[in-house]
Amino acid sequence: MAQLSTQRIYKEETEAESSQHHGLLKAILGLPVFYKVLIANSLIIFVGATGGTWLATHLNTTPVANPVSLITFITIGWLVSVALNFFVLYIAFRPLTELQKVMARVQTGEHSLRARLTGADPQADQMARAFNMMLEAIDDATRLRATQIINAQEQERKRIARELHDETSQVLTSLLISLAVLEESLTAPETRERIADTRRLAHQTLRAIRSLSIDLRPSALDDLGLLPALRWYVKEYQKKCSIEVNFVSSGFKQRLPAEMETALYRIIQEALTNTARHSQARQVSILLREDGKEVEGIISDDGTGFDIEAIRRSPDSERGLGLAGMTERAVLLNGSLDIQSQPGHGTTITVHIPIYSTDRSQASEKMETVEATE
């Protein structure tokens, strides 16, 4: 029993000493760079001065103290000084070097990257913390600016669509009625035929303006919600593009916040527009589902596909700008958008947008209030 007690006491003392040494080492490593370099060089100067003084004072008086040993001591001291300085400076400036690498990567476009807090140098950690706060502030300002721009675009779309519907369409409708009355009052076949042609042209113009008005901002999106607006858009899309679209939705029990409905509608609209213009697809499938936490949308086609990286590297590409706009709309709502495509294998776009508000009616009213104030 006495032996076990002694071993336990020895073990506890050993652990205490190890913990004390570890704490001392951690405290030394936690010193600022200036003090690390100062302490290391002070030790080097102390050892060099003490050893050199002893050798110089005992030169040729003892077998150890001779000119060869003095030169050897100076050489070894110089090498140790250089090596120790290199090691200390490398350790001391490594956090700053890592911070510099992070800054360089952020400068090249990796804006989501953040500097790591190492704990080895308080000053370096303070700089990294300030750098991260600056990046967060820039991201917040950029996101706010992009949100304001998108909201302003949607408001302008809504205004133009309303003017086209309420003013231009009404004028063309009145023109069609006048042409019909004029046609009935004439008897000359040639004149009636010309007026009929004019009526057909005016009718085509009216349909084109109504279609443009709905593309700019469908009234069903504001009045009825996302799903009815998408069903109507898909129906008209199939008529214009002769592409079969299979639209399936599941899990939706009530309306989403207005900003989510607008983002999802624009993303699907842009995806279908790109499909019609570029992919030569015959079929498109759209799946929208909600699980109470997020909305997932999957748009896939059987078209020719494309090289994603080549499109993204081409800033003048219309499709590239469309893909960037889709991604931006999802990211502004803390969501994500993934595009999978290969030449000859079609394209699949997957979007995830989280639902944060439990009271969606309040979220919708809040968004409408924000848009109205802008």
C-alpha positions in Angstrom: 0.0 0.0 0.0 2.8 2.4 0.9 4.5 1.6 -2.4 1.3 2.3 -4.4 0.8 5.6 -2.5 4.4 6.7 -3.2 3.9 5.8 -6.9 0.7 7.8 -7.0 2.3 10.8 -5.4 5.3 10.6 -7.8 2.9 10.4 -10.8 0.9 13.4 -9.5 4.1 15.5 -9.0 5.4 14.5 -12.5 2.0 15.5 -14.1 2.1 18.8 -12.2 5.6 19.6 -13.4 4.7 18.7 -16.9 1.7 20.9 -16.8 3.7 23.7 -15.3 6.4 23.4 -18.1 3.6 23.2 -20.7 2.1 26.3 -19.3 5.4 28.1 -19.3 6.1 27.1 -22.9 2.6 28.2 -23.9 3.2 31.6 -22.2 6.5 32.0 -24.0 5.0 31.2 -27.4 2.1 33.6 -26.7 4.5 36.5 -26.4 4.5 39.1 -29.2 7.1 38.7 -32.0 9.2 41.6 -30.6 9.7 40.0 -27.3 10.4 36.5 -28.7 13.2 37.9 -30.9 14.5 40.1 -28.0 14.6 37.1 -25.6 16.2 34.8 -28.1 18.9 37.3 -29.1 19.6 38.2 -25.5 20.2 34.5 -24.7 22.5 34.2 -27.7 24.5 37.4 -26.7 24.6 36.2 -23.1 26.0 32.8 -23.9 28.4 34.1 -26.6 29.7 36.9 -24.4 30.1 34.6 -21.3 31.8 31.8 -23.2 34.0 34.2 -25.3 35.0 36.1 -22.2 36.0 33.0 -20.4 38.0 31.7 -23.3 39.7 35.0 -23.8 40.7 35.4 -20.1 41.9 31.8 -19.9 43.7 31.8 -23.3 46.8 29.6 -23.1 46.4 29.1 -19.4 44.4 25.9 -19.7 44.5 23.1 -22.2 40.9 23.9 -23.3 41.5 27.6 -23.8 43.6 27.9 -26.9 43.4 29.9 -30.1 41.9 27.0 -32.0 39.2 26.5 -29.4 38.4 30.2 -29.4 38.1 30.3 -33.2 36.0 27.1 -33.0 33.8 28.6 -30.3 33.3 31.8 -32.4 32.4 29.8 -35.5 30.0 27.5 -33.7 28.5 30.5 -31.9 27.9 32.3 -35.1 26.3 29.3 -36.7 24.1 28.6 -33.7 23.1 32.3 -33.6 22.1 32.2 -37.3 20.3 28.9 -36.9 18.5 30.0 -33.7 17.5 33.3 -35.2 16.2 31.6 -38.3 14.2 29.2 -36.2 12.8 31.9 -33.8 12.0 34.3 -36.7 10.4 31.4 -38.7 8.2 30.5 -35.7 7.4 34.1 -34.8 6.5 35.3 -38.3 4.7 32.1 -39.4 1.3 33.5 -38.4 2.0 36.7 -40.4 3.1 34.6 -43.4 -0.1 32.5 -43.2 -2.1 35.7 -43.0 -0.3 37.1 -46.0 -1.1 33.9 -48.0 -4.8 34.2 -47.0 -4.8 37.8 -48.1 -3.3 36.9 -51.5 -5.9 34.2 -52.0 -8.7 36.6 -51.1 -7.3 39.1 -53.6 -7.5 36.5 -56.4 -11.2 35.9 -55.7 -11.6 33.5 -52.8 -13.8 35.9 -50.9 -15.2 33.2 -48.6 -11.8 32.4 -47.2 -11.0 33.6 -43.6 -7.7 33.9 -41.7 -7.0 31.3 -39.0 -6.4 32.3 -35.4 -3.3 30.4 -34.3 -3.0 31.6 -30.8 0.8 31.7 -31.2 1.0 35.4 -31.5 -1.5 37.9 -30.0 -0.6 40.6 -32.4 -0.9 38.3 -35.5 -4.3 37.0 -34.1 -5.5 40.6 -33.7 -4.5 41.4 -37.3 -6.3 38.2 -38.5 -9.4 39.0 -36.4 -9.5 42.5 -37.9 -8.9 41.2 -41.4 -11.8 38.7 -40.9 -14.1 41.5 -39.6 -13.2 43.6 -42.6 -14.1 40.8 -45.0 -17.4 40.2 -43.1 -18.2 43.9 -43.4 -17.4 43.9 -47.1 -19.6 40.8 -47.6 -22.5 42.3 -45.7 -22.2 45.6 -47.7 -22.0 43.7 -51.0 -24.9 41.5 -50.1 -27.0 44.5 -49.0 -26.1 46.4 -52.2 -27.0 43.4 -54.4 -30.3 42.9 -52.5 -31.2 46.5 -53.0 -30.3 46.3 -56.7 -32.4 43.2 -57.2 -35.4 44.7 -55.3 -35.1 47.8 -57.4 -35.0 45.8 -60.6 -38.1 43.9 -59.5 -39.9 47.1 -58.6 -39.0 48.6 -62.0 -40.1 45.4 -63.8 -43.4 45.6 -61.9 -43.9 49.2 -62.8 -43.2 48.7 -66.5 -45.4 45.6 -66.6 -48.2 47.5 -65.0 -47.9 50.3 -67.5 -47.8 47.9 -70.5 -50.9 46.1 -69.2 -52.9 49.1 -68.1 -52.0 51.7 -70.8 -50.4 50.2 -73.9 -52.7 47.2 -73.9 -55.7 49.3 -73.4 -54.7 51.6 -76.3 -54.2 48.6 -78.6 -57.5 47.1 -77.5 -59.3 50.4 -78.4 -57.5 50.4 -81.7 -58.7 46.8 -82.4 -62.3 47.9 -81.6 -62.0 50.9 -83.9 -60.6 48.9 -86.7 -63.4 46.3 -86.3 -66.1 49.1 -86.5 -64.3 50.6 -89.5 -64.2 47.3 -91.3 -67.9 46.7 -90.8 -68.7 50.2 -92.2 -66.8 49.6 -95.5 -68.0 47.7 -98.5 -64.9 47.6 -100.8 -63.3 44.2 -100.5 -59.8 45.5 -101.0 -60.2 48.1 -98.2 -61.7 45.5 -95.8 -58.9 43.1 -96.5 -56.3 45.8 -95.7 -58.1 46.7 -92.5 -58.3 43.0 -91.5 -54.5 42.7 -92.0 -54.0 45.7 -89.8 -56.3 44.2 -87.2 -54.2 41.0 -87.2 -51.0 43.0 -86.9 -52.4 45.0 -84.0 -53.7 41.8 -82.4 -50.2 40.2 -82.7 -48.7 43.3 -81.1 -51.1 43.2 -78.3 -50.3 39.5 -77.6 -46.6 40.3 -77.7 -47.0 43.2 -75.2 -49.0 41.1 -72.9 -46.4 38.3 -73.0 -43.7 40.9 -72.4 -45.6 42.3 -69.5 -46.0 38.8 -67.9 -42.4 38.0 -68.5 -41.3 41.2 -66.7 -43.5 40.5 -63.7 -46.4 38.1 -63.8 -49.4 39.3 -61.8 -50.1 35.7 -60.7 -46.8 35.7 -58.7 -48.0 38.6 -56.6 -51.7 37.6 -56.4 -51.7 33.8 -56.3 -48.1 32.8 -55.4 -45.2 30.8 -56.8 -46.8 27.6 -57.9 -49.7 29.0 -59.9 -47.4 31.5 -61.6 -45.0 28.7 -62.5 -47.8 26.5 -63.9 -49.0 29.4 -66.1 -45.4 30.1 -67.2 -44.7 26.5 -68.0 -47.9 26.3 -70.1 -47.0 29.4 -72.1 -43.4 28.2 -72.4 -44.4 24.9 -74.0 -46.6 26.7 -76.5 -43.8 29.1 -77.6 -40.8 26.7 -77.5 -42.4 23.3 -78.3 -40.4 21.8 -75.4 -42.2 19.3 -73.2 -42.0 20.4 -69.5 -42.9 18.1 -66.6 -43.5 20.2 -63.5 -44.0 18.5 -60.1 -44.3 20.2 -56.7 -44.7 18.6 -53.3 -44.8 19.7 -49.6 -46.1 23.2 -50.1 -48.9 24.0 -47.6 -48.8 27.8 -47.7 -47.1 30.6 -49.5 -43.4 31.3 -49.2 -42.0 34.8 -48.3 -42.2 37.1 -51.3 -38.4 37.3 -51.8 -38.2 33.5 -51.9 -41.0 33.2 -54.4 -39.4 35.9 -56.6 -35.9 34.3 -56.5 -37.2 30.8 -57.3 -39.4 32.1 -60.1 -36.5 34.0 -61.7 -34.1 31.1 -61.3 -36.5 28.7 -63.0 -37.4 31.3 -65.7 -33.7 31.8 -66.5 -33.0 28.1 -66.6 -35.9 27.5 -69.0 -34.8 30.5 -71.1 -31.2 29.1 -71.4 -32.7 25.7 -72.3 -34.7 27.1 -75.1 -31.9 29.3 -76.5 -28.9 27.0 -76.2 -29.6 23.4 -75.3 -31.7 22.1 -78.1 -33.6 20.0 -75.5 -36.8 18.1 -76.1 -37.8 17.5 -72.5 -37.4 19.5 -69.3 -38.3 18.3 -65.8 -38.9 20.7 -62.9 -39.2 19.4 -59.3 -40.0 21.8 -56.4 -40.4 20.4 -52.9 -40.5 21.9 -49.4 -39.8 20.0 -46.1 -40.5 22.9 -43.7 -36.8 23.8 -43.4 -35.9 24.6 -47.0 -37.1 24.6 -50.6 -35.3 22.4 -53.1 -35.6 23.0 -56.8 -34.2 20.7 -59.5 -34.4 21.7 -63.2 -32.9 19.1 -65.7 -33.1 18.8 -69.4 -31.9 16.3 -72.1 -30.1 18.9 -74.2 -26.6 19.2 -75.6 -25.1 20.4 -72.3 -22.1 22.7 -72.1 -18.7 23.1 -70.4 -19.4 24.9 -67.2 -15.9 26.2 -66.5 -15.6 27.6 -70.1 -18.9 29.5 -69.7 -17.9 30.9 -66.4 -14.5 32.1 -67.7 -16.2 33.9 -70.5 -17.5 37.2 -69.1 -19.2 38.2 -72.4 -21.3 35.0 -72.5 -25.0 35.7 -72.1 -25.5 32.3 -70.6 -22.6 32.9 -68.2 -24.2 36.1 -67.0 -27.5 34.3 -66.5 -25.9 31.6 -64.4 -24.1 34.2 -62.3 -27.5 35.9 -61.7 -29.1 32.7 -60.7 -26.4 31.9 -58.2 -26.5 35.4 -56.8 -30.2 35.2 -56.2 -29.8 32.0 -54.2 -26.8 33.1 -52.2 -28.5 36.4 -51.2 -31.1 34.2 -49.4 -28.4 32.1 -47.8 -29.0 29.3 -50.2 -26.9 27.5 -52.8 -27.1 26.7 -56.5 -25.3 23.8 -58.2 -25.0 23.3 -61.9 -24.0 19.9 -63.4 -23.5 19.7 -67.1 -21.3 18.1 -69.7 -21.3 18.4 -73.5 -23.8 15.9 -74.8 -25.2 14.9 -71.4 -27.8 17.6 -70.6 -27.9 20.0 -67.7 -29.1 19.7 -64.1 -29.5 22.8 -61.9 -30.2 22.2 -58.2 -31.1 25.1 -55.9 -31.5 25.0 -52.1 -33.0 28.0 -50.2 -33.6 27.7 -46.4 -36.8 28.9 -44.7 -36.0 30.8 -41.6 -39.3 32.5 -40.7 -42.0 30.4 -39.1 -44.6 33.1 -39.8 -44.5 33.5 -43.5 -47.3 36.0 -43.8 -45.3 38.4 -41.6 -42.2 37.8 -43.8 -44.2 38.5 -46.9 -45.7 41.7 -45.4 -42.2 42.8 -44.3 -40.8 42.3 -47.8 -43.6 44.2 -49.3 -43.0 47.0 -46.9 -39.3 47.1 -47.7 -40.0 47.1 -51.4 -42.6 49.9 -51.0 -40.1 52.1 -49.1 -37.5 51.7 -51.8 
